[in-house]
Amino acid sequence: MEAKSLKSWSARVLWILGAGVWLMLMAGAWNRADAAETEPYSFSWLDPEKKIYVLQNRKYTKANRVLISALGGIGWSNPYRNVWSVEPRLAFFLSESFGFEVFYSKLTNSPNTTFKALEASTAGTSLPLLREIRGQMGGLIHWVPWYAKINVFNTILYFDWGFEFGAGQLQAKKLTKPSSATPTDPFTETTENLTALYAGTSQQFFLSQNWSVRLDVLGAFYQASYKRDSEEKAWFSNFQFGAGLGYRL
């Protein structure tokens, strides 16, 4: 009985000592955690040998700054034209999430292979109504809900990704030929100023506090006639992709 009692008491003492050691270790960790709470985003108590960079810490900011951008790109909505664009923009961001921007696009159009094949197959007659967007301008509201950092070849790349909505005007040329026209007859051009609604998405890749690379997809939605000899209207869309540089003042 005495041996069993001694063995039982020894086990209890070992349990108590083990519990005491565990409490001392945890108390030290809790004290370090409490001290770390006084330093924003300090996680040294979690892993003292590593530095943890919090995603929300922005290295590059745009709030209360003017952004001047120059973009160049292509359009892909006109089935009969190759479209290229040059687009200056001026923006101001009220915060990291919201801003507004004005822009003007100058577009150049040239016949693509689809139109050349159509023209050849019809001998230049009975061509559909053509509409070339020559320019567009407007104002946009930017909403930027996403900010991220990614590791690209062991280099941290910072970028924003947001959406843009607005309204403005399209400057277009309506090109028509009567069904009896010959291939050498010129198109009849009619100037159109069309009201447009804009929606798109945009990314900024930050190179420094002042410079960034911009990628932008902008769609214009407008009503216009779709028959050569009628003013009956339908909804159309015109999308273009732009890429370029931005400079923040």
C-alpha positions in Angstrom: 0.0 0.0 0.0 2.8 2.4 0.9 4.5 1.8 -2.5 1.2 2.4 -4.4 0.6 5.6 -2.3 4.1 6.9 -3.0 3.7 6.2 -6.7 0.4 8.0 -6.8 1.8 11.1 -5.0 4.8 11.1 -7.4 2.5 11.2 -10.4 0.5 14.1 -8.9 3.7 16.1 -8.2 4.8 15.6 -11.8 1.4 16.7 -13.2 1.6 19.8 -11.0 5.2 20.7 -12.0 4.3 20.2 -15.7 1.2 22.4 -15.4 3.3 25.1 -13.6 5.9 25.1 -16.4 3.2 25.3 -19.1 1.5 28.3 -17.3 4.9 30.1 -17.0 5.5 29.7 -20.7 2.0 30.8 -21.7 2.2 33.8 -19.3 5.4 35.0 -21.0 3.8 34.7 -24.4 0.7 36.6 -23.3 2.9 39.4 -21.9 4.7 39.7 -25.2 1.3 39.7 -27.1 0.0 42.5 -24.8 3.1 44.5 -25.4 2.8 44.0 -29.2 -0.7 45.4 -29.2 0.7 48.9 -28.5 2.6 48.7 -31.8 0.4 48.6 -34.9 0.8 45.5 -37.0 3.6 44.0 -34.8 3.6 40.2 -34.8 6.9 39.6 -33.2 5.3 37.5 -30.5 4.0 35.1 -33.3 7.3 34.5 -35.0 10.2 36.6 -33.6 12.6 35.5 -36.4 10.4 36.8 -39.3 9.1 40.2 -40.4 5.4 40.0 -41.4 4.3 42.8 -43.7 0.6 43.5 -43.5 -1.3 43.9 -46.8 -3.1 47.0 -45.7 0.1 49.0 -45.3 0.3 51.0 -48.5 3.7 51.9 -49.8 2.3 54.0 -52.6 -0.7 56.3 -52.2 -2.9 58.3 -54.5 -5.4 60.1 -52.2 -5.5 63.9 -52.6 -3.2 63.7 -55.6 -3.6 64.6 -59.3 -2.9 61.8 -61.8 -2.0 62.6 -65.4 -2.1 59.7 -67.8 -1.3 59.0 -71.4 -2.8 55.8 -72.9 -2.6 54.2 -76.3 -4.6 51.2 -77.4 -6.9 49.4 -79.8 -10.7 49.0 -80.3 -12.3 45.7 -81.0 -16.1 46.5 -81.5 -16.2 47.7 -85.1 -16.5 44.6 -87.3 -15.3 46.4 -90.4 -12.5 48.7 -89.1 -9.1 48.5 -87.5 -9.2 51.0 -84.7 -6.3 52.7 -82.8 -6.6 55.2 -80.0 -4.6 57.9 -78.2 -6.1 59.0 -74.9 -4.9 61.7 -72.4 -6.6 61.6 -69.0 -6.7 63.8 -65.9 -7.8 62.3 -62.5 -8.0 63.4 -58.9 -8.5 60.9 -56.1 -10.4 62.0 -53.0 -9.3 58.9 -51.1 -7.6 55.6 -51.9 -11.0 54.1 -52.9 -12.7 57.0 -54.8 -11.8 59.5 -57.5 -13.0 61.2 -60.6 -11.4 61.5 -64.1 -11.9 63.3 -67.4 -10.6 62.0 -70.7 -10.5 62.5 -74.4 -9.9 59.8 -77.0 -8.7 60.4 -80.6 -9.4 57.3 -82.7 -8.1 56.4 -86.2 -10.0 53.9 -88.4 -8.9 51.9 -91.4 -10.6 49.1 -93.4 -9.9 45.6 -92.0 -9.7 42.3 -93.9 -13.3 41.5 -93.2 -14.5 44.7 -94.9 -12.1 44.2 -97.9 -13.4 40.7 -98.4 -17.0 42.0 -98.2 -16.3 44.8 -100.6 -14.7 42.4 -103.1 -17.5 39.9 -102.9 -20.2 42.5 -103.5 -18.2 44.5 -106.1 -18.5 47.5 -103.8 -22.3 47.6 -103.9 -25.0 46.8 -101.2 -22.5 47.6 -98.4 -24.0 47.9 -94.9 -24.1 51.1 -93.0 -20.7 51.8 -91.5 -20.0 53.9 -88.4 -16.6 55.1 -87.4 -16.0 56.4 -83.9 -13.5 59.3 -84.4 -13.4 60.5 -80.9 -14.9 60.3 -77.4 -14.8 62.4 -74.3 -16.4 62.2 -70.9 -16.1 62.1 -67.1 -15.7 59.0 -65.0 -16.1 58.1 -61.3 -13.5 55.6 -60.1 -14.2 53.0 -57.4 -11.1 51.1 -56.3 -12.1 48.2 -53.9 -9.0 46.1 -54.4 -5.4 46.8 -53.5 -2.8 44.0 -53.6 0.8 43.0 -53.6 2.3 40.2 -55.5 5.7 38.6 -55.7 7.0 38.8 -59.3 10.5 37.2 -59.7 11.3 38.0 -56.1 10.2 41.6 -56.5 7.1 43.0 -54.7 4.6 44.6 -57.2 2.0 46.9 -55.8 -1.2 47.5 -57.8 -4.8 48.7 -57.6 -7.8 47.3 -59.4 -11.1 49.2 -59.7 -14.1 50.1 -61.8 -15.1 53.3 -63.6 -18.5 54.6 -64.6 -19.5 57.8 -66.3 -21.1 59.6 -69.2 -20.0 61.7 -72.2 -20.1 62.1 -75.9 -19.0 60.2 -79.0 -18.0 61.9 -82.2 -18.8 59.6 -85.1 -19.0 59.5 -88.9 -21.8 57.5 -90.6 -20.7 56.2 -93.9 -23.3 55.1 -96.5 -23.5 54.2 -100.2 -26.7 53.7 -102.2 -27.3 50.2 -103.4 -26.7 51.3 -107.0 -23.2 52.7 -106.2 -20.1 51.5 -108.0 -16.9 50.5 -106.2 -15.3 53.8 -107.1 -18.1 55.9 -105.7 -17.1 57.6 -102.4 -19.0 57.1 -99.2 -21.5 59.7 -98.1 -20.3 60.9 -94.6 -22.7 62.2 -92.0 -21.3 63.7 -88.7 -22.9 62.4 -85.5 -22.6 63.5 -81.9 -23.9 60.7 -79.8 -24.5 60.7 -76.0 -22.8 57.7 -74.4 -22.7 55.9 -71.0 -19.3 54.5 -70.0 -18.3 51.6 -67.9 -15.0 49.9 -67.5 -12.3 48.5 -65.4 -8.8 49.8 -64.7 -5.5 48.7 -63.0 -2.6 50.7 -61.8 0.8 49.1 -61.3 2.9 51.3 -59.1 6.6 51.9 -60.1 7.3 54.7 -57.6 5.5 57.3 -55.6 5.0 59.3 -58.8 5.0 56.8 -61.7 2.6 54.0 -62.5 1.7 51.7 -65.4 -2.0 51.8 -66.4 -4.2 49.2 -68.1 -7.7 50.1 -68.9 -10.8 48.6 -70.6 -13.5 51.1 -71.3 -16.9 50.5 -72.9 -19.2 53.1 -74.4 -22.9 52.4 -74.8 -25.0 54.5 -77.1 -28.1 54.7 -79.3 -27.8 55.3 -83.0 -29.5 54.5 -86.3 -28.8 51.1 -87.9 -30.4 51.5 -91.3 -29.1 53.5 -94.3 -32.4 55.1 -95.1 -34.0 55.2 -91.7 -33.5 57.0 -88.4 -34.7 54.0 -86.4 -32.3 53.5 -83.5 -30.8 50.6 -81.6 -28.3 50.3 -78.7 -24.6 49.8 -79.7 -21.4 49.3 -77.7 -17.8 50.3 -78.4 -15.0 48.8 -76.3 -11.3 49.8 -76.4 -8.2 48.7 -74.5 -5.6 51.1 -73.4 -2.2 50.9 -71.8 0.2 53.6 -70.8 1.9 55.6 -68.1 0.5 57.7 -65.3 2.3 60.4 -63.3 1.0 61.6 -59.9 1.6 65.2 -58.8 
